[in-house]
Amino acid sequence: MTDEAPVETACPLCASNEAAIISLLARDGSPLTTVLCKGCGLGRNDPLPDPAEVAAFYREHYRLLYKRTYKPKPYHVLRAARVAGERLERIREIASPGQAILDAGCGSGEFLYLLRAAGYRATGVEPNAGYGAYARDELGLDVYVGLIDEQPFAPGSFDGITLFHVLEHLPSPVESLKKLRGWVRPGGFLVVEAPNFESTCEHPAHRFHPAHLFHFSLATLERCAEMAGFSLASSSTSPDGGNLLAVFRAESGRARPAGRLPGAYERLQAMERRRTAWRYWLRPRTYTRVFRRIARMLEERFAARRYADGRAILESVASALRQ
C-alpha cells in the first residue's frame, strides 16, 4: 500500500509533511497507520503518540505487554545474557576496560552486568520500573529508573553510550540523541542497534506495532545521528538482515541540519511494493528461521532450569567470556 497520506506529524529528519501510507494495521490486526516519508524515507507511526503517554506506557505496561511479566524470568535472563555476550565482544573492539559506558534502555541489566564483570564502569538507564528495579536491587547494578530526558548526568560523563533496540521507541529520536551527545566526551562513541527497515526476513504483515514509533534504514539512522552531532564510523547487519548495528563518533563540530535524502523514498517505496506474503513463504530461509527460533526457545527454557537465579546465569556467562 502506498496511498498518499495527510500526515498529522512532520518528519523529524527532514520536516516534510508529505508521506505515503504503507500499512493500516499492526501485527496483531489492530488499527495502526504507518507512513513512509517522501522527503527522506523514514518510516513512522502517524500520528505519533503524546510523549507523556509513551513515558507511562514504558514505565508500567511495556514489559507486561511484551514479556507478560513485571520482572524477568530465568529463561528471559539467559536469552538476554547470551545476546549481551555477543554485544560485549563488539564493545571490546572499540572500548577498553576502565572506560565509562552508559547503556540507555538497559532492560533487566544483563549487558551492564557483563560490562562490569569485564572491567568497564557501567551505568544504565531503564524506563520500566519493574525491570529497572530488578537490575538495581537484585543484580546490584548502577541503574537509574526513568526516561533519558530525566537523568542528571554531567557533560562528558561517559566514554561511550549504547542503545540496543531503543531508538525506534523514542518519540523524539533526534532530541534524545542530542541529550546523549552532551553526556559523551569528544571523540567518544555511540552504538545503536535497531530493526532494519529494509529487511525481508519478516512476514510483511508482522512488521509494525505501536511500540516501534520509527523504522530506520541505514541512511535515515545515519542522518538521525548526524543531526545530533555524531558521525558514522562503521555499520553492519545481523546474519538474517533483520537488525542494523551502527557505531558513531561524537563530533566536536556543528550538528547537521534537517534535510531531505534524495532518492531514498523512491527506493524504499519500490521495496515496499515487492513485499508480498507469497514471496515470504516461498523463501526456504523463512522455514529455517522459524525452526531455529522454536528450537532456541525450547533450549533456553530447559537450560535456564539448571541455575538457581538470574545472577547465577550471568556469572556463568561472564565466566565463559573470560576464558
C-alpha positions in Angstrom: 0.0 0.0 0.0 1.4 3.4 -1.0 -1.6 5.8 -0.8 -0.9 9.5 -0.2 -1.3 10.3 3.5 -2.3 13.7 5.0 0.1 13.2 7.9 -0.6 14.7 11.4 3.1 15.0 12.4 6.0 16.3 10.4 9.1 14.1 9.8 11.8 14.7 12.5 14.6 14.2 10.0 13.5 16.4 7.1 10.4 18.3 8.4 8.4 17.1 5.4 4.6 16.8 5.7 4.4 14.5 2.6 4.2 10.8 3.1 2.7 7.6 1.7 0.7 5.1 3.8 2.4 1.7 3.8 0.3 -0.1 6.4 -3.0 0.4 8.2 -2.7 -2.5 10.6 -0.4 -3.5 13.5 0.9 -7.0 13.5 -1.9 -8.1 15.9 -4.5 -6.8 13.5 -5.3 -3.7 15.4 -5.5 -0.3 13.6 -2.1 1.4 13.2 -1.2 3.8 10.4 2.5 3.6 9.3 3.8 6.0 6.7 6.9 6.5 4.6 8.3 10.0 4.4 8.6 11.3 0.9 11.4 13.6 1.8 13.9 11.1 3.4 12.4 7.6 3.5 11.9 7.4 7.3 9.1 5.1 8.3 7.0 6.2 11.3 3.6 5.8 13.0 1.1 8.6 12.3 0.1 10.3 14.4 2.9 9.9 16.9 1.7 9.4 20.5 1.9 12.1 23.2 5.3 11.8 24.9 3.6 11.6 28.4 1.6 8.6 27.2 4.8 7.0 25.9 6.5 7.5 29.2 3.6 6.0 31.2 3.4 3.0 28.8 7.1 2.1 29.2 7.1 2.8 33.0 4.2 0.5 33.7 3.0 -1.6 30.8 5.6 -2.4 28.2 7.2 -5.4 29.8 3.8 -6.8 30.8 2.6 -6.5 27.3 5.6 -8.0 25.5 7.1 -10.3 28.2 4.0 -10.9 30.3 5.9 -10.3 33.4 7.0 -7.3 35.6 10.3 -9.0 36.4 12.4 -11.2 34.0 12.0 -14.9 34.2 15.1 -17.1 34.2 14.9 -18.0 30.5 14.5 -14.3 29.7 17.7 -13.6 31.6 19.5 -16.5 29.8 18.4 -15.3 26.4 19.4 -11.7 27.2 22.7 -12.8 28.7 23.7 -14.7 25.6 22.9 -11.7 23.4 24.7 -9.4 25.8 27.8 -11.6 25.5 27.8 -11.0 21.7 27.4 -7.3 22.3 30.3 -7.2 24.7 32.5 -8.7 22.1 31.7 -5.8 19.8 32.3 -3.3 22.5 35.7 -4.7 23.2 36.7 -3.7 19.6 36.1 0.0 20.3 36.5 0.4 24.1 38.9 -0.6 26.8 38.2 -1.9 30.3 38.1 1.0 32.8 36.2 3.2 30.5 32.7 4.6 31.5 29.8 3.2 29.4 26.1 4.1 29.6 23.6 1.6 28.4 20.4 3.6 27.7 17.4 1.3 27.9 19.3 -1.3 29.8 16.3 -3.6 30.5 17.0 -6.0 33.3 20.7 -5.3 33.2 22.3 -8.3 31.6 24.6 -6.3 29.3 25.5 -4.0 32.2 26.4 -7.0 34.4 28.8 -8.4 31.7 30.3 -5.0 31.1 31.1 -4.6 34.8 32.4 -8.2 35.0 34.8 -7.3 32.1 36.2 -4.3 33.9 34.1 -1.4 32.5 32.5 1.3 34.6 28.9 0.5 33.6 25.8 2.6 34.2 22.3 2.1 33.0 19.0 3.9 32.4 15.8 2.0 32.2 12.3 3.5 31.9 10.4 0.4 33.1 10.0 0.3 36.9 10.0 -3.4 37.3 13.0 -4.3 35.1 15.0 -1.3 36.4 14.4 -2.3 40.0 15.5 -5.9 39.2 18.7 -4.7 37.7 19.4 -2.3 40.5 18.2 -4.2 43.5 18.7 -7.9 42.6 21.8 -7.6 40.4 23.4 -4.7 42.3 23.9 -2.5 39.2 24.2 1.2 38.9 20.8 1.8 37.2 18.7 5.0 37.1 15.0 4.2 36.6 13.3 6.8 34.4 13.5 8.4 31.0 16.6 9.6 29.2 15.5 13.2 29.5 15.1 12.9 33.3 18.7 11.9 34.0 21.2 14.2 35.8 24.5 13.2 34.1 27.1 15.9 33.6 28.6 16.8 30.2 31.3 14.4 29.1 30.4 11.8 31.8 30.9 8.8 29.5 33.4 7.4 27.0 30.6 5.7 25.2 26.8 5.1 25.1 24.9 2.1 23.8 21.3 2.0 22.6 20.2 -1.6 21.8 16.7 -1.6 20.3 15.8 1.7 22.0 15.9 4.5 19.3 12.9 3.2 17.4 10.8 3.5 20.6 11.6 7.2 21.4 9.0 9.8 20.4 11.8 12.4 19.6 14.8 10.4 18.4 16.9 13.4 17.3 16.3 15.3 20.5 17.1 12.2 22.6 20.4 11.7 20.8 21.3 15.3 21.3 20.8 14.8 25.0 23.0 11.7 24.9 25.6 13.6 22.8 26.1 16.0 25.7 27.0 13.1 28.0 29.7 11.7 25.7 33.2 13.0 25.8 34.6 14.5 22.5 35.6 11.5 20.3 33.6 9.1 22.3 31.3 6.5 20.8 27.6 5.8 20.3 26.5 2.3 19.4 22.9 1.9 18.0 21.2 -1.3 17.2 17.7 -1.1 15.6 15.5 -3.2 13.4 16.4 -2.9 9.7 13.6 -1.3 7.7 15.0 -2.8 4.6 15.0 -6.4 5.9 12.9 -9.0 4.2 13.2 -11.7 6.9 9.8 -10.9 8.5 6.3 -11.5 7.1 5.1 -8.3 5.5 2.1 -8.2 7.9 4.2 -8.7 11.1 6.5 -5.7 10.8 4.6 -2.9 12.5 3.3 -2.4 16.1 2.6 0.6 18.3 5.8 0.4 20.4 8.0 0.9 17.3 7.4 4.6 16.5 10.1 4.8 13.8 11.5 2.5 11.2 15.1 3.2 10.2 17.2 2.3 7.2 20.9 2.8 7.5 20.6 6.2 5.6 17.9 7.5 8.0 19.7 6.1 11.1 22.9 7.9 10.0 21.0 11.2 9.3 19.3 11.0 12.7 22.7 10.6 14.4 24.3 13.4 12.3 21.6 15.8 13.4 22.6 15.2 17.0 26.4 15.7 16.4 27.6 12.2 15.7 29.3 10.8 12.6 29.1 7.2 11.3 32.3 5.1 11.9 31.1 1.7 10.8 27.9 -0.3 10.3 26.8 -3.9 9.8 23.6 -6.0 9.6 22.8 -9.2 11.5 23.2 -12.5 9.7 19.5 -12.6 8.7 19.5 -8.9 7.8 16.9 -8.1 10.4 18.9 -5.7 12.5 21.2 -2.8 11.9 24.3 -2.1 14.1 26.0 1.3 13.7 28.9 2.8 15.5 29.1 6.6 15.6 31.7 9.0 17.0 30.9 12.2 18.9 32.0 15.1 16.7 33.1 18.5 18.1 31.7 20.4 15.1 28.2 21.6 14.3 25.3 19.1 14.0 23.8 18.6 10.6 20.5 20.4 10.0 17.3 18.7 8.9 17.2 17.9 5.2 15.9 15.6 2.6 17.6 12.4 1.3 17.1 12.4 -2.4 16.1 9.1 -3.9 15.6 7.4 -0.5 11.8 7.4 -0.6 11.6 6.1 -4.2 14.0 3.2 -3.4 12.1 2.2 -0.3 8.7 2.6 -1.9 9.8 0.2 -4.6 10.9 -2.3 -1.9 7.5 -2.0 -0.2 5.7 -2.8 -3.4 7.7 -6.0 -3.8 6.9 -7.2 -0.3 4.2 -9.9 -0.5 3.2 -12.9 1.7 3.8 -15.4 -1.1 7.4 -14.2 -1.7 8.0 -14.6 2.1 6.6 -18.1 2.2 8.4 -19.2 -0.9 11.8 -18.5 0.7 13.5 -21.6 2.2 15.1 -19.4 4.8 11.7 -18.5 6.2 11.2 -22.0 7.5 14.8 -22.3 8.7 14.4 -19.1 10.7 11.1 -20.3 12.2 12.6 -23.7 13.1 15.7 -22.1 14.7 13.6 -19.7 16.8 11.4 -22.5 18.2 14.4 -24.7 18.9 16.2 -21.8 20.7 13.1 -21.0 22.8 12.8 -24.6 23.9 16.5 -25.0 24.7 16.5 -21.7 26.7 13.6 -22.8 28.9 15.3 -26.2 29.6 18.8 -24.7 30.1 17.6 -22.0 32.5 16.4 -24.6 35.0 20.0 -25.5 35.8 20.6 -22.2 37.5 19.4 -21.0 41.0 18.6 -17.5 39.8 19.4 -14.8 37.2 22.7 -13.8 38.9 23.9 -17.4 38.6 23.1 -17.4 34.9 25.1 -14.1 34.4 28.0 -15.4 36.4 28.2 -18.5 34.2 28.1 -16.4 31.0 30.7 -13.9 32.4 33.0 -16.8 33.4 32.7 -18.3 29.9 33.6 -14.9 28.3 36.8 -14.7 30.4 38.1 -18.0 29.1 
